[in-house]
Structure formats: C-alpha cells, structure tokens
Amino acid sequence: MVSRILVGIDGSKSSWVASDYGIYLSKKLKKPVIGVHIVDIRLLETPFIEDLAGALGFTTYADITPKLKEVLDERGRALLDQFAKKCRESGADCSIAQTFGIVANELVDMADPDDLIIVGKTGIHNKFAPLFLGSTSEAVARKSKSPVMISTDRFLEIKNVILAFDGREKSIHAAQYINDLYNDLGIEELTVITVLEEKSEKEKHIKELLDNNLKVPYRLNFLYGYPDEELEKFIIDHKDKYQLVAMGAYGESRIKELILGSTTSFIINKSPVPVLLVK
C-alpha cells in the first residue's frame, strides 16, 4: 500500500498535471503528498553555462555560476510555494522539499519502497536541452524501487484502468498493486490486456495467474501479435475511455532490452494516458 506520494515539480505543464494527480491521490488514499523540486546541478557544470555567460555578456564562466545557482534556488522555492498553496486550497495533506543534484537520482533516493513517485512525461528542460538531460521520467522509472506514475499533459479523474499483464513477476506485482488501489480510487472498470504471439495453452495459464492474484472484478482481453504494437494500438483506440495504464516495469534483462527494445519504454513514450509502473 502507498505510504507517501512524491511529486516532481519543475514548472513544466506536465509537472503541474503531476501535482494535480498527487493531490488527487493524496485525498483518495488519505496519504501525504510531498512536492519535490530538484535543481539539476548539471545546469551549473556544463558548457551550457559558458554559452549562457557569453550570451549575457559575462567575461568568465565563474562570474555567472553563483548567480545562476541563486536564481535556480529562488525559482524552485517559488514553484514549491505555488504547489503548497494549491494543496492547501484542495485540503490535501502536503509538504515540500528542495535540494540540488541530478534530478532522477535525488528523487529516487528520497522515496521509500512503499512510496509512489509521480512525474510528468515531459520536463521543463526538454525544450532546450533534450540530448543533454535525457528523459528524466524514464530514468526515474528505471531506477526507482517504488512504483512510478508518469502523467501526461491533462488531468482526468481515474475511473477506468488498463492492466497490461504478461504473467511475469512484475506484472503480477502490478495486479496486486491494483488490488490495493481499486476500492480507494473507486475504479469502475478494470480491463486486463495480454498480448500473445498466437492462440495457445498460455491463455489458460494467464487466467489462472490473474484469478490467483487479482482480487477485484476485471475483464480479460487477449490480443495477438507484437506486444508493443498491439498494446499501443489498444491504448490509443480507447484513450477516451481509460484514464490509466498499469503495468510491470522493465521486465526484460538490460541485454535483451538493448537487442529487442523495452515494452515499458515504448509505452511510456507512446501512451496518451498516464502510466503506472510497478516494480
């Protein structure tokens, strides 16, 4: 069960939607929500600063670094004050925290295994430094020992949920996690999607696993083909019906992911609705 909810706040539209989900889930689950802002130290230690210094007319790299650090610190505090105000107005139990570091690492280190981390899919820095910063949301999802929810740019109350289930350990954990959320969230419909290469005896095995681990009402759909493609198509075709996709995170080995790719990463990037990843 969820102990705390940590929300990454960076000022982007996605992060404010993530904060909406954090407040919403805090009230639904009756758990505290913590707004977290991390000043990315890589913004202070790369050639990015040299370019910025030149553009602003500073004669040396060192001239701008302390000033930029102060500005980023003040900006973070302002964002967290805005989050805290939103929390108070919503009646949620909230607190705030700020630190300096590498965003994904710091956010993951703050969370306990029973916490839930919520981050926006697209961060504020993607606009000007996507290659340098990479995908913070995906890095958090990969490194975290706790469940991670990756929000999109639109908040929707969670009523209907897709559970992507392949029978492996982490998808079983995802099913068990849904058991804990089902009643508190007031889920109205849970649809389980399993993608197989073709019709086979494995269907019976999947049904047995679900009956043993999923203790809430559900509807099971078998799809046939490549998991990435079939799952993406189902989510997109039904994006107006469902408000959350739950799945096990990174079930393949890193070597196999390098060769075949990762279904988790694919769905994170392609899903038009928030994705809940369970370890």
Backbone bond lengths (Angstrom), bond angles and torsions (degrees), N, CA, C in turn:
res aa  C-N    CA-C-N  psi(-1)  N-CA   C-N-CA  omega(-1)  CA-C   N-CA-C  phi
1 M - - - 1.466 - - 1.519 109.77 -
2 V 1.305 117.01 155.72 1.458 122.44 -177.52 1.525 110.48 -73.46
3 S 1.339 116.22 131.56 1.462 120.81 175.28 1.524 111.16 -95.00
4 R 1.351 116.10 -49.28 1.457 122.07 178.15 1.526 108.73 -139.88
5 I 1.323 115.34 162.55 1.455 121.68 176.90 1.521 107.79 -120.50
6 L 1.327 117.13 119.94 1.458 122.26 178.65 1.522 108.82 -106.52
7 V 1.322 116.24 128.24 1.466 120.98 -178.62 1.521 109.38 -118.27
8 G 1.331 116.27 126.27 1.460 120.58 175.87 1.519 110.41 -80.24
9 I 1.331 115.73 123.28 1.468 121.97 -178.67 1.519 108.80 -114.82
10 D 1.344 117.44 119.44 1.469 119.47 176.62 1.535 112.61 -129.04
11 G 1.325 117.42 3.60 1.458 121.06 178.55 1.514 114.22 93.61
12 S 1.327 117.96 -7.67 1.463 120.78 177.94 1.530 110.06 -75.55
13 K 1.336 115.44 162.16 1.463 119.91 177.20 1.519 110.30 -59.53
14 S 1.344 116.72 -41.87 1.461 120.44 179.97 1.519 111.92 -60.72
15 S 1.334 116.89 -38.94 1.474 118.87 -177.69 1.519 111.05 -71.25
16 W 1.335 117.48 -31.91 1.466 118.43 177.18 1.530 110.51 -71.45
17 V 1.325 116.66 -34.49 1.465 119.03 173.19 1.521 109.62 -65.86
18 A 1.349 116.84 -39.96 1.466 120.58 175.68 1.522 110.38 -58.67
19 S 1.333 116.66 -39.48 1.474 119.65 178.57 1.521 110.86 -65.68
20 D 1.341 117.02 -36.21 1.469 119.93 176.07 1.529 110.83 -61.38
21 Y 1.340 115.65 -42.57 1.465 119.14 177.22 1.521 111.51 -66.59
22 G 1.337 116.59 -37.69 1.457 119.64 178.11 1.510 112.42 -61.14
23 I 1.320 115.92 -45.14 1.470 121.07 179.37 1.531 110.20 -66.84
24 Y 1.320 115.93 -43.33 1.471 121.65 178.86 1.521 111.16 -58.68
25 L 1.333 116.67 -48.46 1.468 120.55 -178.57 1.525 111.38 -71.03
26 S 1.316 116.95 -32.78 1.462 120.07 176.30 1.519 111.16 -59.07
27 K 1.310 116.15 -43.33 1.461 120.60 -179.54 1.532 111.47 -73.15
28 K 1.335 116.34 -39.43 1.462 119.97 -179.70 1.523 111.61 -66.79
29 L 1.339 115.89 -44.19 1.465 121.00 -174.53 1.520 112.65 -92.16
30 K 1.346 115.30 -7.79 1.478 121.14 -178.37 1.529 110.68 57.82
31 K 1.337 115.05 49.23 1.456 122.96 178.21 1.525 109.60 -128.85
32 P 1.341 117.84 151.04 1.469 119.65 -179.10 1.520 112.17 -70.51
33 V 1.334 115.79 147.56 1.454 121.87 176.30 1.526 108.10 -116.13
34 I 1.319 115.72 137.77 1.458 121.76 -178.52 1.524 108.69 -119.98
35 G 1.322 116.24 121.36 1.453 121.04 174.08 1.518 108.97 -84.51
36 V 1.330 116.76 125.27 1.466 121.58 -175.36 1.530 109.45 -120.87
37 H 1.331 115.38 127.20 1.468 120.11 172.19 1.516 108.74 -119.55
38 I 1.325 115.97 128.75 1.451 121.52 179.88 1.519 108.95 -119.57
39 V 1.317 116.12 120.21 1.458 120.77 175.40 1.525 107.37 -77.76
40 D 1.313 116.39 117.08 1.463 120.74 -175.50 1.526 110.06 -72.93
41 I 1.326 117.23 112.92 1.460 121.21 -176.30 1.521 111.99 -65.57
42 R 1.325 117.54 -17.76 1.466 119.16 178.14 1.521 111.43 -67.02
43 L 1.326 116.77 -22.46 1.461 119.95 174.86 1.518 111.64 -70.10
44 L 1.330 117.22 -15.56 1.459 121.97 -178.91 1.525 112.50 -105.21
45 E 1.317 117.67 -2.99 1.463 119.20 -170.73 1.522 114.04 -129.48
46 T 1.295 119.13 17.05 1.465 121.18 -174.73 1.524 111.18 -125.36
47 P 1.321 117.19 171.16 1.467 120.56 175.54 1.522 113.59 -57.99
48 F 1.333 116.26 -15.57 1.463 119.85 174.55 1.530 110.96 -53.12
49 I 1.331 116.87 -38.62 1.463 120.74 -179.48 1.518 110.99 -67.94
50 E 1.318 117.54 -39.01 1.458 120.35 178.35 1.521 110.83 -61.10
51 D 1.324 115.45 -43.70 1.457 119.26 178.96 1.527 110.86 -64.02
52 L 1.328 116.19 -41.64 1.458 120.44 179.85 1.520 110.63 -66.49
53 A 1.338 116.19 -40.77 1.467 120.11 178.88 1.518 110.70 -60.83
54 G 1.321 116.54 -43.87 1.459 119.87 179.20 1.509 112.10 -63.22
55 A 1.319 116.53 -40.48 1.467 120.71 -179.33 1.524 111.79 -65.64
56 L 1.351 115.91 -32.37 1.469 120.07 -177.84 1.522 112.97 -93.37
57 G 1.328 116.45 -4.24 1.458 119.07 176.05 1.511 115.63 88.21
58 F 1.346 118.26 13.67 1.457 120.45 175.07 1.530 108.62 -74.91
59 T 1.325 117.09 138.90 1.458 120.89 -175.40 1.512 113.15 -79.65
60 T 1.318 117.62 -27.78 1.462 120.35 179.54 1.520 109.92 -131.07
61 Y 1.310 114.32 155.37 1.465 122.06 177.56 1.519 110.81 -57.96
62 A 1.335 117.52 -40.55 1.466 121.89 -174.61 1.516 112.71 -67.33
63 D 1.329 116.77 -25.76 1.467 119.43 -177.19 1.522 112.49 -60.06
64 I 1.302 116.09 -37.03 1.466 119.53 -170.71 1.525 113.69 -91.81
65 T 1.333 117.96 -24.32 1.458 120.06 -172.10 1.529 113.84 -58.67
66 P 1.355 120.01 -50.64 1.473 118.71 179.05 1.525 112.55 -62.67
67 K 1.340 115.93 -36.64 1.465 119.39 -179.34 1.525 111.01 -67.35
68 L 1.348 115.69 -41.95 1.465 119.24 179.38 1.522 110.51 -66.29
69 K 1.325 116.96 -39.98 1.459 120.45 178.23 1.526 110.74 -59.32
70 E 1.327 115.86 -41.81 1.472 119.70 179.37 1.523 111.20 -66.10
71 V 1.327 116.01 -41.51 1.461 119.98 179.53 1.522 110.87 -63.63
72 L 1.331 116.65 -45.34 1.463 120.64 -179.61 1.523 111.37 -64.39
73 D 1.324 116.51 -37.62 1.466 120.86 177.75 1.533 110.66 -63.89
74 E 1.325 116.45 -45.96 1.471 120.74 179.94 1.529 110.91 -65.50
75 R 1.328 115.72 -39.13 1.468 118.82 178.56 1.524 110.83 -63.03
76 G 1.327 116.74 -42.72 1.455 120.32 178.67 1.511 112.62 -60.75
77 R 1.316 116.06 -42.68 1.466 119.81 179.61 1.530 111.17 -64.65
78 A 1.329 115.84 -36.71 1.464 119.41 177.97 1.533 111.09 -65.69
79 L 1.323 116.27 -40.58 1.468 120.13 177.90 1.524 111.18 -63.64
80 L 1.324 116.25 -41.73 1.465 119.48 -179.58 1.521 111.33 -69.29
81 D 1.327 117.48 -34.73 1.466 120.10 175.34 1.531 110.15 -62.78
82 Q 1.333 115.67 -39.12 1.465 119.98 177.78 1.526 110.87 -64.72
83 F 1.328 116.12 -41.35 1.465 120.73 177.17 1.530 110.89 -63.08
84 A 1.339 116.86 -45.25 1.457 120.90 -178.89 1.527 111.10 -62.07
85 K 1.314 116.30 -38.79 1.464 120.15 178.03 1.527 110.69 -63.20
86 K 1.332 115.58 -44.07 1.467 120.30 178.53 1.533 110.32 -60.96
87 C 1.340 116.33 -40.67 1.465 120.65 178.89 1.524 111.31 -62.01
88 R 1.323 115.03 -48.65 1.474 119.06 -178.04 1.518 110.98 -60.38
89 E 1.314 116.54 -41.96 1.461 120.61 -179.11 1.524 111.65 -66.60
90 S 1.346 116.26 -26.57 1.464 120.77 -179.74 1.521 112.61 -89.89
91 G 1.325 116.74 -10.91 1.462 120.56 -179.61 1.512 114.03 79.21
92 A 1.348 116.97 23.87 1.464 120.45 179.40 1.526 110.56 -90.07
93 D 1.327 115.51 156.28 1.463 122.54 176.35 1.526 107.43 -87.47
94 C 1.342 117.28 105.33 1.450 117.99 -171.72 1.523 112.66 -136.12
95 S 1.332 114.66 161.16 1.459 123.09 171.92 1.520 107.51 -146.63
96 I 1.344 117.47 174.75 1.458 121.23 -177.58 1.527 109.80 -133.82
97 A 1.332 115.45 157.25 1.466 120.73 178.29 1.521 108.70 -152.30
98 Q 1.330 115.78 143.31 1.463 121.03 177.85 1.517 109.59 -138.73
99 T 1.337 115.53 144.22 1.457 120.60 176.31 1.518 108.86 -156.20
100 F 1.328 116.49 172.32 1.457 123.61 175.54 1.529 108.69 -105.89
101 G 1.318 117.33 145.43 1.460 120.60 177.56 1.512 110.73 158.29
102 I 1.322 115.99 -167.72 1.460 121.62 172.82 1.522 107.27 -85.01
103 V 1.308 116.85 123.52 1.464 122.31 -164.30 1.524 112.35 -53.47
104 A 1.322 117.46 -54.70 1.466 119.84 -175.88 1.520 111.12 -60.81
105 N 1.327 117.25 -43.24 1.462 120.63 -178.00 1.524 111.87 -63.84
106 E 1.324 116.30 -45.57 1.467 120.07 -177.60 1.527 111.37 -66.15
107 L 1.325 116.10 -42.61 1.466 119.45 -178.61 1.526 110.85 -64.58
108 V 1.317 116.21 -42.58 1.467 120.74 178.74 1.529 110.57 -64.77
109 D 1.329 117.00 -41.10 1.467 120.67 -178.85 1.526 112.35 -65.87
110 M 1.320 117.14 -27.77 1.463 121.02 179.73 1.526 112.63 -73.37
111 A 1.324 116.80 -22.87 1.470 121.39 -171.59 1.522 111.85 -92.24
112 D 1.320 115.80 140.27 1.454 122.90 170.05 1.533 108.71 -89.67
113 P 1.337 118.24 160.94 1.472 120.14 -178.05 1.527 114.34 -56.43
114 D 1.344 117.58 -28.90 1.464 120.27 -178.97 1.525 113.32 -88.61
115 D 1.324 117.61 1.04 1.459 120.80 178.07 1.527 110.31 -82.54
116 L 1.332 115.13 167.52 1.458 122.28 172.49 1.525 107.54 -121.01
117 I 1.337 116.90 125.70 1.461 121.90 176.00 1.519 108.65 -99.11
118 I 1.333 116.13 134.92 1.463 120.78 175.47 1.525 108.40 -122.09
119 V 1.321 116.70 126.41 1.458 121.65 176.97 1.519 109.43 -134.64
120 G 1.332 116.03 153.37 1.453 120.98 175.46 1.518 110.99 -77.63
121 K 1.317 116.08 150.71 1.462 119.85 -178.89 1.525 111.61 -65.40
122 T 1.341 117.12 -39.63 1.458 121.29 -175.52 1.519 109.69 -119.25
123 G 1.323 116.92 114.41 1.457 121.65 -178.25 1.514 112.63 -82.91
124 I 1.321 115.84 171.34 1.466 122.46 -176.00 1.520 111.42 -65.02
125 H 1.342 117.96 -32.23 1.462 120.35 -174.38 1.514 113.61 -81.61
126 N 1.319 118.04 -11.23 1.462 120.12 -179.48 1.525 111.89 -61.50
127 K 1.332 116.58 -22.41 1.454 120.36 -177.54 1.527 112.17 -68.55
128 F 1.350 116.67 -32.82 1.457 117.64 -174.69 1.518 114.92 -125.21
129 A 1.345 117.53 -8.69 1.466 117.78 -179.66 1.519 112.64 -147.17
130 P 1.345 118.28 49.43 1.461 119.06 -175.51 1.519 113.79 -63.19
131 L 1.334 118.09 -37.27 1.463 119.98 -177.48 1.518 111.01 -72.71
132 F 1.318 115.95 -34.29 1.460 119.85 -179.83 1.526 112.07 -72.94
133 L 1.311 115.83 -45.49 1.457 119.20 -174.14 1.524 113.19 -88.44
134 G 1.322 116.90 -25.86 1.458 119.32 -178.09 1.520 111.20 69.16
135 S 1.327 116.11 -166.93 1.456 121.54 -179.61 1.522 109.66 -92.33
136 T 1.322 116.29 104.48 1.460 119.93 179.84 1.516 111.04 -64.89
137 S 1.326 116.53 -40.17 1.466 119.53 -178.23 1.526 111.21 -62.17
138 E 1.322 116.97 -42.13 1.453 119.83 179.83 1.527 111.20 -69.53
139 A 1.340 116.84 -36.66 1.467 120.27 177.66 1.522 110.75 -64.29
140 V 1.329 117.18 -41.12 1.463 121.25 177.26 1.528 109.54 -62.24
141 A 1.334 116.21 -46.30 1.467 120.12 -178.63 1.521 111.54 -61.35
142 R 1.308 116.78 -37.59 1.460 120.29 -176.93 1.534 111.37 -74.56
143 K 1.338 117.07 -39.36 1.465 121.12 -173.09 1.526 113.22 -87.06
144 S 1.306 117.96 -24.40 1.461 121.17 -172.03 1.525 112.55 -68.90
145 K 1.334 115.52 141.93 1.462 121.44 172.16 1.523 111.20 -91.28
146 S 1.324 116.53 -8.94 1.464 121.64 179.14 1.530 109.26 -107.26
147 P 1.324 118.10 162.43 1.463 120.51 176.00 1.522 111.55 -59.39
148 V 1.318 115.76 148.43 1.466 122.40 -179.19 1.528 108.88 -130.11
149 M 1.321 115.35 130.96 1.458 121.03 174.19 1.521 108.00 -109.08
150 I 1.327 116.12 128.06 1.466 121.37 179.49 1.522 108.02 -110.52
151 S 1.330 114.89 114.47 1.464 120.00 -174.46 1.524 111.21 -89.64
152 T 1.308 115.69 160.82 1.460 122.42 174.38 1.524 108.47 -98.26
153 D 1.326 117.44 -158.09 1.469 120.80 -176.66 1.523 113.21 -97.56
154 R 1.328 116.62 16.37 1.465 119.28 179.52 1.515 109.52 -144.26
155 F 1.343 116.15 130.16 1.460 120.85 178.16 1.523 110.12 -87.27
156 L 1.331 115.95 133.49 1.456 122.56 173.73 1.523 108.43 -137.31
157 E 1.306 116.93 135.99 1.454 120.51 175.87 1.530 109.00 -60.84
158 I 1.329 116.23 136.44 1.469 120.98 -173.99 1.529 110.35 -84.85
159 K 1.329 115.36 112.69 1.467 121.69 178.71 1.519 112.34 -122.28
160 N 1.332 116.52 -42.23 1.464 121.66 -178.10 1.524 109.45 -118.76
161 V 1.324 116.97 133.07 1.462 122.01 -170.58 1.532 110.27 -129.05
162 I 1.336 114.68 140.20 1.465 122.14 170.46 1.524 108.11 -100.38
163 L 1.323 116.79 130.88 1.459 121.90 170.89 1.524 108.21 -111.27
164 A 1.339 117.12 114.10 1.459 121.61 175.14 1.529 107.83 -83.05
165 F 1.307 116.63 119.84 1.469 121.01 -170.67 1.517 110.38 -131.06
166 D 1.356 116.61 123.21 1.462 119.91 179.03 1.527 112.62 -118.27
167 G 1.330 117.12 3.80 1.456 120.92 176.46 1.506 115.04 88.47
168 R 1.344 117.76 -8.03 1.451 119.95 178.95 1.529 110.85 -82.09
169 E 1.317 115.41 170.32 1.462 121.34 -170.05 1.527 113.21 -54.72
170 K 1.316 116.78 -45.52 1.463 118.49 -175.19 1.524 112.32 -71.67
171 S 1.321 117.49 -29.99 1.464 118.30 175.64 1.522 110.53 -72.82
172 I 1.332 117.08 -29.65 1.469 120.25 173.17 1.524 109.90 -65.94
173 H 1.338 116.26 -40.76 1.472 119.61 175.78 1.533 110.48 -60.74
174 A 1.332 116.70 -39.49 1.466 120.08 178.82 1.524 111.14 -62.97
175 A 1.332 116.62 -41.36 1.467 120.80 177.51 1.523 110.54 -61.83
176 Q 1.319 116.98 -44.20 1.458 121.07 179.75 1.526 111.16 -65.49
177 Y 1.318 116.43 -34.22 1.469 120.78 177.92 1.530 110.63 -65.70
178 I 1.323 116.05 -39.29 1.468 120.17 177.70 1.527 110.40 -62.79
179 N 1.330 117.45 -34.20 1.468 119.60 176.61 1.523 111.15 -53.51
180 D 1.335 116.09 -42.95 1.459 120.86 -176.87 1.529 112.51 -72.46
181 L 1.334 116.66 -28.90 1.467 120.12 -175.84 1.524 113.56 -90.29
182 Y 1.312 116.69 -22.49 1.463 122.12 -166.53 1.529 112.89 -53.49
183 N 1.312 117.31 -55.79 1.464 119.94 -175.56 1.523 112.47 -73.86
184 D 1.345 116.49 -40.47 1.465 119.49 -178.33 1.521 111.66 -64.22
185 L 1.319 117.11 -36.77 1.460 119.86 178.54 1.520 112.31 -81.22
186 G 1.313 116.54 -17.79 1.460 119.22 -176.17 1.519 111.56 70.95
187 I 1.336 116.25 41.47 1.465 120.25 179.85 1.534 109.58 -63.40
188 E 1.313 115.33 130.85 1.458 120.66 -177.25 1.524 112.32 -94.38
189 E 1.319 116.97 -33.16 1.474 119.55 179.71 1.522 109.37 -146.01
190 L 1.322 116.07 129.33 1.459 122.65 175.86 1.523 108.00 -116.78
191 T 1.322 115.86 119.17 1.458 121.86 179.07 1.518 109.08 -111.61
192 V 1.324 116.55 122.30 1.461 121.94 178.05 1.522 108.60 -95.78
193 I 1.337 115.37 128.51 1.461 121.11 178.44 1.522 108.94 -114.60
194 T 1.325 115.65 123.99 1.461 121.93 174.01 1.524 108.18 -122.25
195 V 1.318 115.30 127.89 1.470 120.13 -179.87 1.529 108.64 -106.59
196 L 1.326 116.21 122.47 1.456 122.93 177.20 1.534 109.62 -118.64
197 E 1.321 116.26 160.67 1.459 119.43 178.07 1.526 110.63 -67.07
198 E 1.328 115.54 -37.28 1.461 120.91 -179.14 1.521 108.46 -162.78
199 K 1.312 116.63 168.27 1.463 120.33 176.21 1.530 109.76 -60.14
200 S 1.339 115.90 134.49 1.463 118.76 -177.42 1.524 110.04 -162.15
201 E 1.332 115.13 177.98 1.464 121.51 177.28 1.529 111.71 -65.23
202 K 1.324 116.65 -15.13 1.466 119.76 -179.34 1.530 110.75 -63.65
203 E 1.327 117.24 -24.33 1.465 120.44 178.79 1.530 110.10 -59.39
204 K 1.307 116.93 -42.35 1.461 120.85 179.28 1.520 110.83 -63.73
205 H 1.332 116.53 -40.69 1.468 121.43 178.91 1.529 110.66 -63.21
206 I 1.332 116.98 -41.69 1.471 121.51 178.83 1.524 110.38 -62.48
207 K 1.312 117.27 -44.07 1.462 121.17 179.74 1.526 111.31 -62.46
208 E 1.333 116.73 -40.34 1.464 120.33 178.36 1.527 111.18 -64.48
209 L 1.333 116.48 -42.45 1.463 120.37 178.58 1.531 111.11 -62.39
210 L 1.306 116.24 -42.26 1.467 119.97 179.91 1.529 110.87 -65.98
211 D 1.311 117.14 -44.00 1.461 119.85 -179.92 1.530 111.74 -63.63
212 N 1.333 116.49 -30.49 1.463 120.51 -179.69 1.527 113.24 -81.20
213 N 1.333 116.69 -23.28 1.463 119.09 -171.96 1.520 115.03 -119.76
214 L 1.310 117.34 -19.97 1.461 120.49 -179.38 1.524 108.31 -105.41
215 K 1.328 116.19 110.77 1.468 121.62 -172.04 1.524 113.04 -100.82
216 V 1.312 117.44 22.05 1.461 122.25 -179.31 1.527 108.12 -129.57
217 P 1.326 118.12 162.22 1.470 119.95 179.60 1.529 111.28 -62.27
218 Y 1.330 116.36 139.84 1.465 120.26 178.64 1.521 109.92 -152.64
219 R 1.330 113.27 161.15 1.465 120.82 175.04 1.515 107.35 -119.56
220 L 1.320 118.34 130.86 1.460 122.78 -175.48 1.521 111.05 -105.10
221 N 1.344 115.64 127.62 1.460 122.22 174.70 1.524 109.58 -118.69
222 F 1.332 117.22 126.95 1.458 120.89 171.67 1.524 108.83 -96.97
223 L 1.329 115.30 131.26 1.454 121.73 173.43 1.522 107.37 -116.89
224 Y 1.335 116.56 159.49 1.457 119.69 -174.43 1.523 110.08 -131.55
225 G 1.337 114.95 129.49 1.458 120.64 -178.54 1.516 110.72 142.19
226 Y 1.344 115.80 -148.11 1.460 121.38 177.67 1.530 109.23 -85.04
227 P 1.343 118.68 129.53 1.475 120.71 -175.32 1.522 113.75 -54.43
228 D 1.338 117.35 -45.34 1.463 120.07 -177.80 1.529 111.05 -58.56
229 E 1.316 115.16 -50.88 1.461 120.62 -174.22 1.524 111.80 -68.20
230 E 1.320 117.15 -45.11 1.460 120.26 -176.46 1.528 112.06 -69.05
231 L 1.338 115.40 -39.89 1.461 118.93 179.49 1.518 110.83 -68.53
232 E 1.336 116.51 -43.03 1.466 119.71 177.03 1.527 111.03 -58.87
233 K 1.328 116.70 -45.92 1.466 120.64 -177.85 1.531 110.60 -62.34
234 F 1.326 117.25 -42.55 1.461 119.45 -179.79 1.523 111.01 -63.94
235 I 1.325 117.00 -44.37 1.473 120.78 -178.87 1.519 110.51 -62.51
236 I 1.332 116.80 -46.66 1.466 120.19 -178.14 1.523 111.11 -66.76
237 D 1.330 116.84 -42.00 1.468 120.15 -179.75 1.530 112.31 -64.45
238 H 1.345 116.89 -24.88 1.465 120.80 -176.57 1.522 111.81 -118.73
239 K 1.324 117.36 25.21 1.470 121.15 -175.74 1.521 113.55 -63.61
240 D 1.316 117.23 -22.44 1.472 119.92 179.22 1.521 112.71 -84.97
241 K 1.325 116.11 -10.10 1.472 119.68 -179.29 1.525 112.05 -99.17
242 Y 1.325 116.98 -37.40 1.470 121.11 -173.66 1.529 111.15 -105.88
243 Q 1.326 115.30 147.26 1.463 120.66 -178.05 1.524 113.27 -115.97
244 L 1.326 117.65 -0.17 1.460 120.58 -179.61 1.523 109.70 -159.35
245 V 1.338 115.52 139.74 1.459 122.66 170.67 1.525 107.56 -113.46
246 A 1.326 117.57 124.27 1.465 122.19 177.13 1.521 108.80 -110.58
247 M 1.323 116.11 140.30 1.461 119.86 -179.19 1.524 110.17 -161.29
248 G 1.318 116.22 161.17 1.448 120.54 172.33 1.517 109.55 -72.43
249 A 1.324 116.54 147.01 1.462 120.65 -174.77 1.516 111.78 -97.60
250 Y 1.331 115.94 126.77 1.459 122.69 170.33 1.524 112.43 50.73
251 G 1.325 115.00 66.95 1.457 120.15 -178.27 1.511 114.50 -76.82
252 E 1.341 118.02 -20.48 1.459 120.82 -178.62 1.524 111.08 -85.89
253 S 1.327 115.76 161.76 1.462 120.34 171.14 1.522 108.92 -69.95
254 R 1.348 117.11 157.80 1.456 120.08 -179.74 1.528 111.34 -62.52
255 I 1.331 117.54 -35.50 1.461 120.11 179.43 1.523 110.36 -64.76
256 K 1.332 116.26 -45.11 1.463 119.81 -179.80 1.524 111.09 -65.99
257 E 1.350 116.79 -35.85 1.461 119.99 177.30 1.524 111.03 -62.51
258 L 1.329 117.03 -39.84 1.462 120.42 179.65 1.522 111.08 -62.30
259 I 1.322 116.84 -35.05 1.460 121.22 -177.52 1.532 111.56 -83.16
260 L 1.321 116.45 -48.03 1.463 121.16 -172.78 1.525 113.94 -102.81
261 G 1.341 116.83 -14.05 1.452 119.47 -174.47 1.519 111.12 89.98
262 S 1.299 117.06 170.11 1.458 122.48 -176.96 1.517 110.66 -116.11
263 T 1.334 116.30 124.57 1.467 119.96 175.68 1.519 110.39 -61.09
264 T 1.341 116.80 -37.89 1.462 120.32 179.33 1.520 110.90 -58.73
265 S 1.328 117.01 -52.21 1.465 120.67 -179.20 1.526 110.97 -61.38
266 F 1.315 116.71 -39.24 1.461 121.56 -179.53 1.533 110.56 -61.43
267 I 1.328 116.82 -46.97 1.461 120.55 -177.70 1.534 110.95 -70.97
268 I 1.333 117.61 -37.37 1.466 119.94 175.34 1.522 109.94 -53.78
269 N 1.321 116.60 -46.19 1.455 120.95 -175.13 1.524 113.74 -78.01
270 K 1.329 117.50 -29.21 1.463 120.60 -173.04 1.524 114.42 -97.89
271 S 1.324 118.08 -23.56 1.464 119.55 -172.30 1.524 111.97 -69.41
272 P 1.338 117.82 130.17 1.465 120.88 176.15 1.528 112.95 -83.62
273 V 1.343 117.13 -1.84 1.468 121.32 177.03 1.525 108.12 -122.34
274 P 1.337 118.28 159.37 1.460 120.69 -178.56 1.526 112.36 -57.39
275 V 1.335 115.24 150.14 1.462 122.28 -179.04 1.526 109.03 -120.57
276 L 1.329 115.86 128.99 1.463 122.62 176.60 1.517 107.79 -105.41
277 L 1.343 115.94 119.96 1.458 122.10 -176.29 1.516 109.68 -109.88
278 V 1.323 115.93 125.55 1.458 121.50 -176.24 1.525 109.11 -116.07
279 K 1.315 116.04 133.44 1.479 121.36 -178.38 1.534 110.48 -86.04
